[in-house]
């Protein structure tokens, strides 16, 4: 075999930069895997991810109207009403009249509902913290920057 047919061992490797579509796919897959793994870290496995998301909004923003939670979760009010009904039936949320407007119904977490949110958040934060601790300072800094960017993407 002649030297013209084989590349020298010292030749630089040429790596192709991924396309925007390939980068998008890789990001989507990574975010979905992390989200799926985080969803497993919850205090009550009897409620759905949708119910837990609504419960989290009620705990953070409450007292809050059903329409506002539907808006935050980007679902229809009838769909959110079914979700909230299940939370009320489970004893995690209460409905009460608004002191300002008797036509409005406000949602508030019960102590049991607030405890589920606190414990779920604690577990999820612990899962992430454990993985962060294994990263180099440069990797943690990169993720901190990516977190800001991902937040902007999510808000668009």
N, CA, C and O atoms as a GROMACS GRO file, in nm:
protein
  624
    1UNK      N    1   0.084  -0.117   0.000
    1UNK     CA    2   0.000   0.000   0.000
    1UNK      C    3   0.089   0.123   0.000
    1UNK      O    4   0.187   0.128   0.074
    2UNK      N    5   0.056   0.222  -0.080
    2UNK     CA    6   0.139   0.342  -0.087
    2UNK      C    7   0.099   0.441   0.022
    2UNK      O    8  -0.010   0.434   0.078
    3UNK      N    9   0.191   0.533   0.049
    3UNK     CA   10   0.164   0.635   0.150
    3UNK      C   11   0.051   0.728   0.111
    3UNK      O   12  -0.010   0.790   0.198
    4UNK      N   13   0.022   0.738  -0.015
    4UNK     CA   14  -0.085   0.827  -0.060
    4UNK      C   15  -0.223   0.769  -0.031
    4UNK      O   16  -0.323   0.840  -0.037
    5UNK      N   17  -0.229   0.641   0.000
    5UNK     CA   18  -0.360   0.578   0.023
    5UNK      C   19  -0.397   0.575   0.171
    5UNK      O   20  -0.513   0.549   0.205
    6UNK      N   21  -0.303   0.600   0.259
    6UNK     CA   22  -0.336   0.598   0.401
    6UNK      C   23  -0.297   0.732   0.463
    6UNK      O   24  -0.197   0.793   0.424
    7UNK      N   25  -0.375   0.776   0.557
    7UNK     CA   26  -0.345   0.902   0.625
    7UNK      C   27  -0.240   0.877   0.731
    7UNK      O   28  -0.242   0.773   0.796
    8UNK      N   29  -0.149   0.970   0.749
    8UNK     CA   30  -0.050   0.952   0.854
    8UNK      C   31  -0.118   0.951   0.991
    8UNK      O   32  -0.222   1.014   1.010
    9UNK      N   33  -0.058   0.880   1.084
    9UNK     CA   34  -0.115   0.867   1.218
    9UNK      C   35  -0.122   1.000   1.290
    9UNK      O   36  -0.200   1.015   1.384
   10UNK      N   37  -0.044   1.096   1.250
   10UNK     CA   38  -0.041   1.224   1.319
   10UNK      C   39  -0.136   1.326   1.256
   10UNK      O   40  -0.142   1.440   1.302
   11UNK      N   41  -0.208   1.289   1.153
   11UNK     CA   42  -0.300   1.384   1.088
   11UNK      C   43  -0.412   1.422   1.183
   11UNK      O   44  -0.467   1.336   1.252
   12UNK      N   45  -0.446   1.549   1.186
   12UNK     CA   46  -0.555   1.591   1.276
   12UNK      C   47  -0.688   1.530   1.232
   12UNK      O   48  -0.718   1.518   1.113
   13UNK      N   49  -0.766   1.492   1.331
   13UNK     CA   50  -0.899   1.439   1.300
   13UNK      C   51  -0.991   1.556   1.269
   13UNK      O   52  -0.993   1.656   1.340
   14UNK      N   53  -1.066   1.543   1.165
   14UNK     CA   54  -1.161   1.648   1.129
   14UNK      C   55  -1.297   1.604   1.181
   14UNK      O   56  -1.352   1.502   1.139
   15UNK      N   57  -1.350   1.683   1.272
   15UNK     CA   58  -1.483   1.652   1.324
   15UNK      C   59  -1.581   1.752   1.267
   15UNK      O   60  -1.556   1.872   1.262
   16UNK      N   61  -1.690   1.700   1.225
   16UNK     CA   62  -1.795   1.781   1.166
   16UNK      C   63  -1.876   1.841   1.280
   16UNK      O   64  -1.912   1.771   1.374
   17UNK      N   65  -1.905   1.968   1.270
   17UNK     CA   66  -1.990   2.033   1.370
   17UNK      C   67  -2.133   1.985   1.348
   17UNK      O   68  -2.179   1.976   1.235
   18UNK      N   69  -2.203   1.954   1.457
   18UNK     CA   70  -2.342   1.910   1.440
   18UNK      C   71  -2.428   2.022   1.382
   18UNK      O   72  -2.403   2.140   1.407
   19UNK      N   73  -2.526   1.985   1.305
   19UNK     CA   74  -2.618   2.083   1.248
   19UNK      C   75  -2.710   2.135   1.358
   19UNK      O   76  -2.718   2.078   1.466
   20UNK      N   77  -2.779   2.242   1.328
   20UNK     CA   78  -2.875   2.298   1.423
   20UNK      C   79  -2.982   2.193   1.457
   20UNK      O   80  -3.021   2.180   1.572
   21UNK      N   81  -3.027   2.119   1.357
   21UNK     CA   82  -3.128   2.015   1.381
   21UNK      C   83  -3.073   1.906   1.472
   21UNK      O   84  -3.143   1.857   1.561
   22UNK      N   85  -2.948   1.868   1.451
   22UNK     CA   86  -2.887   1.765   1.536
   22UNK      C   87  -2.869   1.815   1.679
   22UNK      O   88  -2.893   1.741   1.775
   23UNK      N   89  -2.826   1.940   1.693
   23UNK     CA   90  -2.811   1.997   1.827
   23UNK      C   91  -2.947   2.005   1.898
   23UNK      O   92  -2.957   1.978   2.017
   24UNK      N   93  -3.048   2.043   1.823
   24UNK     CA   94  -3.183   2.051   1.879
   24UNK      C   95  -3.230   1.916   1.928
   24UNK      O   96  -3.288   1.904   2.036
   25UNK      N   97  -3.206   1.814   1.850
   25UNK     CA   98  -3.246   1.678   1.888
   25UNK      C   99  -3.170   1.634   2.013
   25UNK      O  100  -3.230   1.578   2.105
   26UNK      N  101  -3.040   1.658   2.016
   26UNK     CA  102  -2.960   1.617   2.132
   26UNK      C  103  -3.007   1.689   2.259
   26UNK      O  104  -3.018   1.627   2.365
   27UNK      N  105  -3.036   1.819   2.248
   27UNK     CA  106  -3.084   1.895   2.363
   27UNK      C  107  -3.220   1.842   2.409
   27UNK      O  108  -3.242   1.820   2.528
   28UNK      N  109  -3.311   1.820   2.314
   28UNK     CA  110  -3.444   1.769   2.348
   28UNK      C  111  -3.434   1.636   2.421
   28UNK      O  112  -3.500   1.616   2.523
   29UNK      N  113  -3.353   1.547   2.371
   29UNK     CA  114  -3.340   1.415   2.434
   29UNK      C  115  -3.280   1.425   2.574
   29UNK      O  116  -3.326   1.358   2.667
   30UNK      N  117  -3.178   1.510   2.590
   30UNK     CA  118  -3.115   1.524   2.721
   30UNK      C  119  -3.212   1.586   2.822
   30UNK      O  120  -3.222   1.539   2.935
   31UNK      N  121  -3.283   1.690   2.780
   31UNK     CA  122  -3.378   1.755   2.870
   31UNK      C  123  -3.490   1.658   2.908
   31UNK      O  124  -3.531   1.653   3.024
   32UNK      N  125  -3.537   1.583   2.813
   32UNK     CA  126  -3.645   1.487   2.842
   32UNK      C  127  -3.597   1.379   2.938
   32UNK      O  128  -3.671   1.339   3.028
   33UNK      N  129  -3.475   1.331   2.920
   33UNK     CA  130  -3.422   1.228   3.012
   33UNK      C  131  -3.408   1.281   3.153
   33UNK      O  132  -3.444   1.213   3.249
   34UNK      N  133  -3.357   1.404   3.167
   34UNK     CA  134  -3.344   1.463   3.300
   34UNK      C  135  -3.483   1.486   3.361
   34UNK      O  136  -3.505   1.456   3.478
   35UNK      N  137  -3.575   1.539   3.282
   35UNK     CA  138  -3.711   1.564   3.333
   35UNK      C  139  -3.778   1.434   3.376
   35UNK      O  140  -3.843   1.428   3.480
   36UNK      N  141  -3.762   1.331   3.296
   36UNK     CA  142  -3.821   1.201   3.330
   36UNK      C  143  -3.763   1.148   3.460
   36UNK      O  144  -3.836   1.096   3.545
   37UNK      N  145  -3.634   1.163   3.475
   37UNK     CA  146  -3.568   1.116   3.598
   37UNK      C  147  -3.611   1.197   3.719
   37UNK      O  148  -3.632   1.142   3.827
   38UNK      N  149  -3.624   1.327   3.702
   38UNK     CA  150  -3.669   1.412   3.813
   38UNK      C  151  -3.814   1.382   3.853
   38UNK      O  152  -3.848   1.388   3.971
   39UNK      N  153  -3.898   1.349   3.755
   39UNK     CA  154  -4.037   1.315   3.787
   39UNK      C  155  -4.046   1.194   3.879
   39UNK      O  156  -4.144   1.179   3.953
   40UNK      N  157  -3.947   1.108   3.875
   40UNK     CA  158  -3.947   0.991   3.962
   40UNK      C  159  -3.921   1.028   4.108
   40UNK      O  160  -3.955   0.952   4.199
   41UNK      N  161  -3.861   1.143   4.130
   41UNK     CA  162  -3.829   1.188   4.266
   41UNK      C  163  -3.947   1.268   4.321
   41UNK      O  164  -3.945   1.391   4.319
   42UNK      N  165  -4.047   1.199   4.370
   42UNK     CA  166  -4.162   1.269   4.427
   42UNK      C  167  -4.209   1.201   4.553
   42UNK      O  168  -4.186   1.082   4.574
   43UNK      N  169  -4.276   1.278   4.636
   43UNK     CA  170  -4.317   1.230   4.767
   43UNK      C  171  -4.439   1.140   4.762
   43UNK      O  172  -4.456   1.052   4.847
   44UNK      N  173  -4.525   1.159   4.663
   44UNK     CA  174  -4.648   1.081   4.654
   44UNK      C  175  -4.661   1.027   4.512
   44UNK      O  176  -4.679   1.104   4.418
   45UNK      N  177  -4.651   0.898   4.499
   45UNK     CA  178  -4.658   0.839   4.365
   45UNK      C  179  -4.801   0.810   4.322
   45UNK      O  180  -4.824   0.760   4.212
   46UNK      N  181  -4.898   0.841   4.409
   46UNK     CA  182  -5.038   0.817   4.374
   46UNK      C  183  -5.099   0.931   4.293
   46UNK      O  184  -5.204   0.913   4.231
   47UNK      N  185  -5.035   1.046   4.292
   47UNK     CA  186  -5.088   1.156   4.212
   47UNK      C  187  -5.005   1.167   4.084
   47UNK      O  188  -4.886   1.136   4.083
   48UNK      N  189  -5.069   1.212   3.979
   48UNK     CA  190  -5.003   1.220   3.849
   48UNK      C  191  -4.908   1.339   3.844
   48UNK      O  192  -4.910   1.427   3.930
   49UNK      N  193  -4.825   1.340   3.741
   49UNK     CA  194  -4.733   1.452   3.720
   49UNK      C  195  -4.811   1.581   3.698
   49UNK      O  196  -4.769   1.687   3.745
   50UNK      N  197  -4.923   1.573   3.628
   50UNK     CA  198  -5.008   1.690   3.605
   50UNK      C  199  -5.065   1.742   3.736
   50UNK      O  200  -5.068   1.863   3.760
   51UNK      N  201  -5.110   1.651   3.820
   51UNK     CA  202  -5.164   1.691   3.950
   51UNK      C  203  -5.054   1.753   4.037
   51UNK      O  204  -5.078   1.853   4.106
   52UNK      N  205  -4.937   1.695   4.034
   52UNK     CA  206  -4.826   1.748   4.113
   52UNK      C  207  -4.786   1.887   4.064
   52UNK      O  208  -4.754   1.974   4.145
   53UNK      N  209  -4.787   1.908   3.933
   53UNK     CA  210  -4.755   2.041   3.878
   53UNK      C  211  -4.858   2.144   3.926
   53UNK      O  212  -4.820   2.254   3.967
   54UNK      N  213  -4.984   2.109   3.920
   54UNK     CA  214  -5.089   2.201   3.966
   54UNK      C  215  -5.074   2.227   4.116
   54UNK      O  216  -5.086   2.341   4.161
   55UNK      N  217  -5.048   2.123   4.192
   55UNK     CA  218  -5.029   2.137   4.336
   55UNK      C  219  -4.911   2.229   4.366
   55UNK      O  220  -4.916   2.310   4.459
   56UNK      N  221  -4.806   2.216   4.288
   56UNK     CA  222  -4.689   2.304   4.304
   56UNK      C  223  -4.723   2.450   4.280
   56UNK      O  224  -4.679   2.537   4.354
   57UNK      N  225  -4.802   2.477   4.176
   57UNK     CA  226  -4.844   2.614   4.148
   57UNK      C  227  -4.930   2.668   4.261
   57UNK      O  228  -4.913   2.782   4.304
   58UNK      N  229  -5.021   2.586   4.310
   58UNK     CA  230  -5.109   2.631   4.418
   58UNK      C  231  -5.027   2.661   4.543
   58UNK      O  232  -5.052   2.760   4.611
   59UNK      N  233  -4.930   2.575   4.573
   59UNK     CA  234  -4.845   2.596   4.690
   59UNK      C  235  -4.761   2.723   4.675
   59UNK      O  236  -4.743   2.797   4.772
   60UNK      N  237  -4.710   2.748   4.556
   60UNK     CA  238  -4.622   2.863   4.533
   60UNK      C  239  -4.698   2.993   4.518
   60UNK      O  240  -4.655   3.097   4.569
   61UNK      N  241  -4.809   2.989   4.448
   61UNK     CA  242  -4.880   3.112   4.410
   61UNK      C  243  -5.009   3.135   4.489
   61UNK      O  244  -5.066   3.244   4.482
   62UNK      N  245  -5.055   3.034   4.562
   62UNK     CA  246  -5.186   3.038   4.625
   62UNK      C  247  -5.199   3.143   4.733
   62UNK      O  248  -5.100   3.191   4.787
   63UNK      N  249  -5.323   3.179   4.764
   63UNK     CA  250  -5.443   3.130   4.696
   63UNK      C  251  -5.449   3.180   4.552
   63UNK      O  252  -5.409   3.292   4.521
   64UNK      N  253  -5.500   3.094   4.466
   64UNK     CA  254  -5.495   3.118   4.322
   64UNK      C  255  -5.624   3.065   4.258
   64UNK      O  256  -5.685   2.972   4.309
   65UNK      N  257  -5.663   3.125   4.148
   65UNK     CA  258  -5.783   3.079   4.077
   65UNK      C  259  -5.750   2.962   3.985
   65UNK      O  260  -5.635   2.944   3.943
   66UNK      N  261  -5.851   2.886   3.955
   66UNK     CA  262  -5.834   2.774   3.863
   66UNK      C  263  -5.791   2.823   3.726
   66UNK      O  264  -5.708   2.761   3.660
   67UNK      N  265  -5.848   2.934   3.681
   67UNK     CA  266  -5.812   2.990   3.551
   67UNK      C  267  -5.666   3.027   3.542
   67UNK      O  268  -5.602   3.008   3.439
   68UNK      N  269  -5.612   3.080   3.651
   68UNK     CA  270  -5.470   3.119   3.651
   68UNK      C  271  -5.380   2.996   3.643
   68UNK      O  272  -5.280   2.999   3.573
   69UNK      N  273  -5.415   2.889   3.715
   69UNK     CA  274  -5.334   2.767   3.708
   69UNK      C  275  -5.341   2.709   3.566
   69UNK      O  276  -5.239   2.665   3.512
   70UNK      N  277  -5.460   2.709   3.508
   70UNK     CA  278  -5.474   2.659   3.370
   70UNK      C  279  -5.385   2.739   3.275
   70UNK      O  280  -5.321   2.683   3.187
   71UNK      N  281  -5.383   2.870   3.294
   71UNK     CA  282  -5.297   2.956   3.212
   71UNK      C  283  -5.150   2.922   3.231
   71UNK      O  284  -5.076   2.911   3.134
   72UNK      N  285  -5.108   2.906   3.355
   72UNK     CA  286  -4.967   2.874   3.384
   72UNK      C  287  -4.927   2.739   3.326
   72UNK      O  288  -4.814   2.722   3.279
   73UNK      N  289  -5.017   2.644   3.330
   73UNK     CA  290  -4.988   2.510   3.280
   73UNK      C  291  -5.021   2.494   3.131
   73UNK      O  292  -4.994   2.390   3.071
   74UNK      N  293  -5.080   2.598   3.074
   74UNK     CA  294  -5.116   2.599   2.932
   74UNK      C  295  -5.211   2.486   2.896
   74UNK      O  296  -5.191   2.413   2.798
   75UNK      N  297  -5.315   2.474   2.977
   75UNK     CA  298  -5.422   2.378   2.951
   75UNK      C  299  -5.555   2.452   2.961
   75UNK      O  300  -5.558   2.567   3.006
   76UNK      N  301  -5.663   2.388   2.921
   76UNK     CA  302  -5.794   2.452   2.928
   76UNK      C  303  -5.845   2.450   3.073
   76UNK      O  304  -5.811   2.360   3.149
   77UNK      N  305  -5.927   2.547   3.110
   77UNK     CA  306  -5.985   2.546   3.244
   77UNK      C  307  -6.063   2.418   3.276
   77UNK      O  308  -6.052   2.367   3.388
   78UNK      N  309  -6.143   2.362   3.182
   78UNK     CA  310  -6.212   2.237   3.216
   78UNK      C  311  -6.115   2.122   3.248
   78UNK      O  312  -6.140   2.040   3.336
   79UNK      N  313  -6.005   2.116   3.175
   79UNK     CA  314  -5.904   2.014   3.202
   79UNK      C  315  -5.843   2.034   3.339
   79UNK      O  316  -5.826   1.939   3.414
   80UNK      N  317  -5.809   2.159   3.372
   80UNK     CA  318  -5.750   2.188   3.502
   80UNK      C  319  -5.852   2.164   3.613
   80UNK      O  320  -5.815   2.124   3.723
   81UNK      N  321  -5.980   2.188   3.586
   81UNK     CA  322  -6.083   2.162   3.686
   81UNK      C  323  -6.084   2.014   3.726
   81UNK      O  324  -6.098   1.982   3.843
   82UNK      N  325  -6.071   1.926   3.628
   82UNK     CA  326  -6.066   1.782   3.658
   82UNK      C  327  -5.944   1.749   3.745
   82UNK      O  328  -5.953   1.671   3.840
   83UNK      N  329  -5.832   1.810   3.711
   83UNK     CA  330  -5.709   1.789   3.789
   83UNK      C  331  -5.728   1.837   3.932
   83UNK      O  332  -5.694   1.766   4.027
   84UNK      N  333  -5.781   1.957   3.948
   84UNK     CA  334  -5.800   2.015   4.080
   84UNK      C  335  -5.903   1.934   4.160
   84UNK      O  336  -5.887   1.914   4.280
   85UNK      N  337  -6.008   1.887   4.093
   85UNK     CA  338  -6.108   1.804   4.163
   85UNK      C  339  -6.041   1.682   4.228
   85UNK      O  340  -6.075   1.646   4.341
   86UNK      N  341  -5.949   1.621   4.158
   86UNK     CA  342  -5.879   1.505   4.214
   86UNK      C  343  -5.794   1.545   4.335
   86UNK      O  344  -5.785   1.470   4.433
   87UNK      N  345  -5.732   1.662   4.328
   87UNK     CA  346  -5.652   1.711   4.440
   87UNK      C  347  -5.739   1.743   4.561
   87UNK      O  348  -5.700   1.718   4.675
   88UNK      N  349  -5.856   1.800   4.536
   88UNK     CA  350  -5.950   1.829   4.644
   88UNK      C  351  -5.998   1.698   4.706
   88UNK      O  352  -6.001   1.684   4.828
   89UNK      N  353  -6.035   1.601   4.621
   89UNK     CA  354  -6.082   1.470   4.671
   89UNK      C  355  -5.975   1.399   4.753
   89UNK      O  356  -6.006   1.327   4.848
   90UNK      N  357  -5.848   1.419   4.717
   90UNK     CA  358  -5.737   1.355   4.789
   90UNK      C  359  -5.702   1.429   4.918
   90UNK      O  360  -5.623   1.380   4.998
   91UNK      N  361  -5.762   1.547   4.938
   91UNK     CA  362  -5.734   1.622   5.059
   91UNK      C  363  -5.610   1.710   5.052
   91UNK      O  364  -5.558   1.752   5.155
   92UNK      N  365  -5.562   1.739   4.931
   92UNK     CA  366  -5.442   1.818   4.914
   92UNK      C  367  -5.470   1.966   4.886
   92UNK      O  368  -5.382   2.050   4.903
   93UNK      N  369  -5.593   1.997   4.845
   93UNK     CA  370  -5.630   2.133   4.807
   93UNK      C  371  -5.770   2.162   4.862
   93UNK      O  372  -5.854   2.073   4.869
   94UNK      N  373  -5.792   2.288   4.900
   94UNK     CA  374  -5.926   2.332   4.939
   94UNK      C  375  -5.970   2.444   4.846
   94UNK      O  376  -5.888   2.515   4.788
   95UNK      N  377  -6.101   2.456   4.834
   95UNK     CA  378  -6.161   2.568   4.760
   95UNK      C  379  -6.223   2.662   4.862
   95UNK      O  380  -6.283   2.619   4.961
   96UNK      N  381  -6.207   2.791   4.835
   96UNK     CA  382  -6.269   2.890   4.925
   96UNK      C  383  -6.309   3.012   4.843
   96UNK      O  384  -6.251   3.040   4.739
   97UNK      N  385  -6.408   3.082   4.891
   97UNK     CA  386  -6.453   3.203   4.823
   97UNK      C  387  -6.352   3.314   4.839
   97UNK      O  388  -6.281   3.322   4.940
   98UNK      N  389  -6.345   3.399   4.740
   98UNK     CA  390  -6.255   3.514   4.745
   98UNK      C  391  -6.316   3.621   4.835
   98UNK      O  392  -6.435   3.650   4.823
   99UNK      N  393  -6.237   3.679   4.924
   99UNK     CA  394  -6.291   3.786   5.009
   99UNK      C  395  -6.323   3.912   4.928
   99UNK      O  396  -6.405   3.994   4.970
  100UNK      N  397  -6.260   3.928   4.811
  100UNK     CA  398  -6.280   4.047   4.728
  100UNK      C  399  -6.395   4.031   4.629
  100UNK      O  400  -6.460   4.130   4.593
  101UNK      N  401  -6.421   3.909   4.586
  101UNK     CA  402  -6.521   3.884   4.482
  101UNK      C  403  -6.587   3.749   4.511
  101UNK      O  404  -6.525   3.644   4.493
  102UNK      N  405  -6.710   3.753   4.554
  102UNK     CA  406  -6.782   3.631   4.592
  102UNK      C  407  -6.801   3.532   4.477
  102UNK      O  408  -6.832   3.416   4.501
  103UNK      N  409  -6.784   3.578   4.353
  103UNK     CA  410  -6.798   3.488   4.239
  103UNK      C  411  -6.673   3.405   4.215
  103UNK      O  412  -6.679   3.300   4.150
  104UNK      N  413  -6.559   3.451   4.266
  104UNK     CA  414  -6.432   3.383   4.244
  104UNK      C  415  -6.411   3.273   4.348
  104UNK      O  416  -6.448   3.287   4.465
  105UNK      N  417  -6.353   3.164   4.302
  105UNK     CA  418  -6.314   3.056   4.391
  105UNK      C  419  -6.162   3.051   4.392
  105UNK      O  420  -6.097   3.046   4.288
  106UNK      N  421  -6.106   3.052   4.511
  106UNK     CA  422  -5.961   3.045   4.526
  106UNK      C  423  -5.920   2.907   4.575
  106UNK      O  424  -5.992   2.843   4.653
  107UNK      N  425  -5.806   2.862   4.528
  107UNK     CA  426  -5.752   2.731   4.566
  107UNK      C  427  -5.634   2.752   4.658
  107UNK      O  428  -5.552   2.842   4.638
  108UNK      N  429  -5.626   2.668   4.759
  108UNK     CA  430  -5.518   2.675   4.857
  108UNK      C  431  -5.478   2.532   4.892
  108UNK      O  432  -5.563   2.444   4.900
  109UNK      N  433  -5.348   2.510   4.914
  109UNK     CA  434  -5.305   2.376   4.955
  109UNK      C  435  -5.340   2.354   5.101
  109UNK      O  436  -5.340   2.447   5.182
  110UNK      N  437  -5.368   2.229   5.133
  110UNK     CA  438  -5.380   2.190   5.273
  110UNK      C  439  -5.239   2.164   5.325
  110UNK      O  440  -5.144   2.167   5.248
  111UNK      N  441  -5.226   2.138   5.452
  111UNK     CA  442  -5.093   2.105   5.506
  111UNK      C  443  -5.039   1.979   5.440
  111UNK      O  444  -4.920   1.970   5.411
  112UNK      N  445  -5.127   1.882   5.416
  112UNK     CA  446  -5.082   1.757   5.349
  112UNK      C  447  -5.033   1.787   5.208
  112UNK      O  448  -4.931   1.731   5.165
  113UNK      N  449  -5.102   1.873   5.136
  113UNK     CA  450  -5.060   1.909   5.000
  113UNK      C  451  -4.929   1.985   5.001
  113UNK      O  452  -4.841   1.959   4.918
  114UNK      N  453  -4.915   2.080   5.093
  114UNK     CA  454  -4.791   2.157   5.103
  114UNK      C  455  -4.674   2.066   5.139
  114UNK      O  456  -4.563   2.086   5.090
  115UNK      N  457  -4.698   1.967   5.224
  115UNK     CA  458  -4.591   1.874   5.263
  115UNK      C  459  -4.544   1.792   5.144
  115UNK      O  460  -4.424   1.766   5.131
  116UNK      N  461  -4.636   1.751   5.058
  116UNK     CA  462  -4.598   1.675   4.938
  116UNK      C  463  -4.511   1.761   4.847
  116UNK      O  464  -4.410   1.714   4.794
  117UNK      N  465  -4.550   1.885   4.830
  117UNK     CA  466  -4.471   1.976   4.744
  117UNK      C  467  -4.332   1.996   4.804
  117UNK      O  468  -4.232   1.987   4.732
  118UNK      N  469  -4.324   2.025   4.934
  118UNK     CA  470  -4.193   2.046   4.998
  118UNK      C  471  -4.104   1.924   4.985
  118UNK      O  472  -3.986   1.935   4.949
  119UNK      N  473  -4.159   1.806   5.014
  119UNK     CA  474  -4.078   1.684   5.009
  119UNK      C  475  -4.036   1.650   4.866
  119UNK      O  476  -3.923   1.606   4.843
  120UNK      N  477  -4.125   1.670   4.771
  120UNK     CA  478  -4.090   1.644   4.631
  120UNK      C  479  -3.979   1.737   4.586
  120UNK      O  480  -3.884   1.694   4.520
  121UNK      N  481  -3.989   1.864   4.620
  121UNK     CA  482  -3.885   1.959   4.582
  121UNK      C  483  -3.754   1.924   4.650
  121UNK      O  484  -3.647   1.934   4.589
  122UNK      N  485  -3.760   1.883   4.777
  122UNK     CA  486  -3.638   1.844   4.849
  122UNK      C  487  -3.571   1.725   4.780
  122UNK      O  488  -3.450   1.725   4.761
  123UNK      N  489  -3.650   1.626   4.743
  123UNK     CA  490  -3.594   1.507   4.676
  123UNK      C  491  -3.533   1.542   4.541
  123UNK      O  492  -3.425   1.494   4.507
  124UNK      N  493  -3.602   1.625   4.465
  124UNK     CA  494  -3.552   1.663   4.333
  124UNK      C  495  -3.424   1.745   4.344
  124UNK      O  496  -3.328   1.724   4.269
  125UNK      N  497  -3.423   1.840   4.437
  125UNK     CA  498  -3.302   1.919   4.458
  125UNK      C  499  -3.185   1.831   4.503
  125UNK      O  500  -3.072   1.851   4.460
  126UNK      N  501  -3.213   1.734   4.590
  126UNK     CA  502  -3.108   1.643   4.637
  126UNK      C  503  -3.053   1.559   4.522
  126UNK      O  504  -2.932   1.535   4.514
  127UNK      N  505  -3.142   1.513   4.434
  127UNK     CA  506  -3.098   1.433   4.318
  127UNK      C  507  -3.003   1.515   4.232
  127UNK      O  508  -2.898   1.467   4.191
  128UNK      N  509  -3.042   1.640   4.204
  128UNK     CA  510  -2.957   1.726   4.121
  128UNK      C  511  -2.826   1.759   4.193
  128UNK      O  512  -2.719   1.753   4.134
  129UNK      N  513  -2.835   1.794   4.321
  129UNK     CA  514  -2.715   1.831   4.397
  129UNK      C  515  -2.613   1.717   4.399
  129UNK      O  516  -2.493   1.741   4.389
  130UNK      N  517  -2.660   1.596   4.412
  130UNK     CA  518  -2.569   1.482   4.413
  130UNK      C  519  -2.494   1.472   4.280
  130UNK      O  520  -2.374   1.445   4.279
  131UNK      N  521  -2.563   1.493   4.170
  131UNK     CA  522  -2.498   1.487   4.039
  131UNK      C  523  -2.407   1.606   4.018
  131UNK      O  524  -2.298   1.592   3.961
  132UNK      N  525  -2.448   1.725   4.064
  132UNK     CA  526  -2.364   1.844   4.052
  132UNK      C  527  -2.234   1.826   4.127
  132UNK      O  528  -2.128   1.869   4.080
  133UNK      N  529  -2.240   1.763   4.243
  133UNK     CA  530  -2.119   1.749   4.325
  133UNK      C  531  -2.012   1.665   4.255
  133UNK      O  532  -1.894   1.675   4.288
  134UNK      N  533  -2.052   1.583   4.160
  134UNK     CA  534  -1.957   1.499   4.087
  134UNK      C  535  -1.897   1.573   3.966
  134UNK      O  536  -1.807   1.519   3.900
  135UNK      N  537  -1.944   1.692   3.938
  135UNK     CA  538  -1.895   1.768   3.823
  135UNK      C  539  -1.777   1.856   3.861
  135UNK      O  540  -1.758   1.890   3.978
  136UNK      N  541  -1.701   1.891   3.762
  136UNK     CA  542  -1.590   1.985   3.784
  136UNK      C  543  -1.648   2.126   3.801
  136UNK      O  544  -1.761   2.152   3.760
  137UNK      N  545  -1.571   2.217   3.860
  137UNK     CA  546  -1.618   2.356   3.871
  137UNK      C  547  -1.654   2.416   3.734
  137UNK      O  548  -1.751   2.490   3.722
  138UNK      N  549  -1.575   2.384   3.632
  138UNK     CA  550  -1.604   2.436   3.497
  138UNK      C  551  -1.737   2.381   3.446
  138UNK      O  552  -1.815   2.454   3.385
  139UNK      N  553  -1.763   2.253   3.469
  139UNK     CA  554  -1.890   2.194   3.425
  139UNK      C  555  -2.008   2.256   3.499
  139UNK      O  556  -2.112   2.282   3.439
  140UNK      N  557  -1.991   2.281   3.630
  140UNK     CA  558  -2.100   2.346   3.706
  140UNK      C  559  -2.125   2.487   3.654
  140UNK      O  560  -2.239   2.531   3.645
  141UNK      N  561  -2.019   2.558   3.620
  141UNK     CA  562  -2.034   2.693   3.565
  141UNK      C  563  -2.105   2.689   3.429
  141UNK      O  564  -2.190   2.773   3.401
  142UNK      N  565  -2.070   2.591   3.348
  142UNK     CA  566  -2.136   2.575   3.219
  142UNK      C  567  -2.285   2.547   3.238
  142UNK      O  568  -2.369   2.604   3.168
  143UNK      N  569  -2.318   2.460   3.333
  143UNK     CA  570  -2.458   2.431   3.359
  143UNK      C  571  -2.532   2.551   3.415
  143UNK      O  572  -2.650   2.570   3.385
  144UNK      N  573  -2.466   2.632   3.495
  144UNK     CA  574  -2.530   2.753   3.547
  144UNK      C  575  -2.567   2.846   3.432
  144UNK      O  576  -2.675   2.904   3.430
  145UNK      N  577  -2.477   2.860   3.337
  145UNK     CA  578  -2.507   2.943   3.218
  145UNK      C  579  -2.619   2.880   3.136
  145UNK      O  580  -2.709   2.950   3.089
  146UNK      N  581  -2.613   2.749   3.118
  146UNK     CA  582  -2.717   2.680   3.041
  146UNK      C  583  -2.853   2.692   3.109
  146UNK      O  584  -2.956   2.701   3.040
  147UNK      N  585  -2.855   2.693   3.241
  147UNK     CA  586  -2.981   2.706   3.314
  147UNK      C  587  -3.050   2.838   3.280
  147UNK      O  588  -3.171   2.842   3.259
  148UNK      N  589  -2.973   2.945   3.273
  148UNK     CA  590  -3.028   3.075   3.237
  148UNK      C  591  -3.085   3.071   3.095
  148UNK      O  592  -3.194   3.122   3.069
  149UNK      N  593  -3.010   3.011   3.005
  149UNK     CA  594  -3.054   3.003   2.865
  149UNK      C  595  -3.178   2.916   2.853
  149UNK      O  596  -3.272   2.952   2.782
  150UNK      N  597  -3.180   2.802   2.921
  150UNK     CA  598  -3.297   2.714   2.915
  150UNK      C  599  -3.420   2.783   2.973
  150UNK      O  600  -3.531   2.766   2.922
  151UNK      N  601  -3.402   2.861   3.077
  151UNK     CA  602  -3.513   2.937   3.134
  151UNK      C  603  -3.572   3.034   3.032
  151UNK      O  604  -3.694   3.047   3.021
  152UNK      N  605  -3.484   3.100   2.959
  152UNK     CA  606  -3.531   3.192   2.854
  152UNK      C  607  -3.606   3.116   2.745
  152UNK      O  608  -3.711   3.161   2.699
  153UNK      N  609  -3.553   3.001   2.705
  153UNK     CA  610  -3.622   2.921   2.603
  153UNK      C  611  -3.761   2.879   2.651
  153UNK      O  612  -3.858   2.884   2.575
  154UNK      N  613  -3.770   2.837   2.776
  154UNK     CA  614  -3.898   2.791   2.830
  154UNK      C  615  -4.000   2.903   2.838
  154UNK      O  616  -4.120   2.877   2.827
  155UNK      N  617  -3.955   3.027   2.856
  155UNK     CA  618  -4.046   3.140   2.869
  155UNK      C  619  -4.094   3.196   2.736
  155UNK      O  620  -4.183   3.280   2.733
  156UNK      N  621  -4.036   3.150   2.627
  156UNK     CA  622  -4.076   3.202   2.494
  156UNK      C  623  -4.206   3.142   2.448
  156UNK      O  624  -4.254   3.175   2.339
   0.00000   0.00000   0.00000
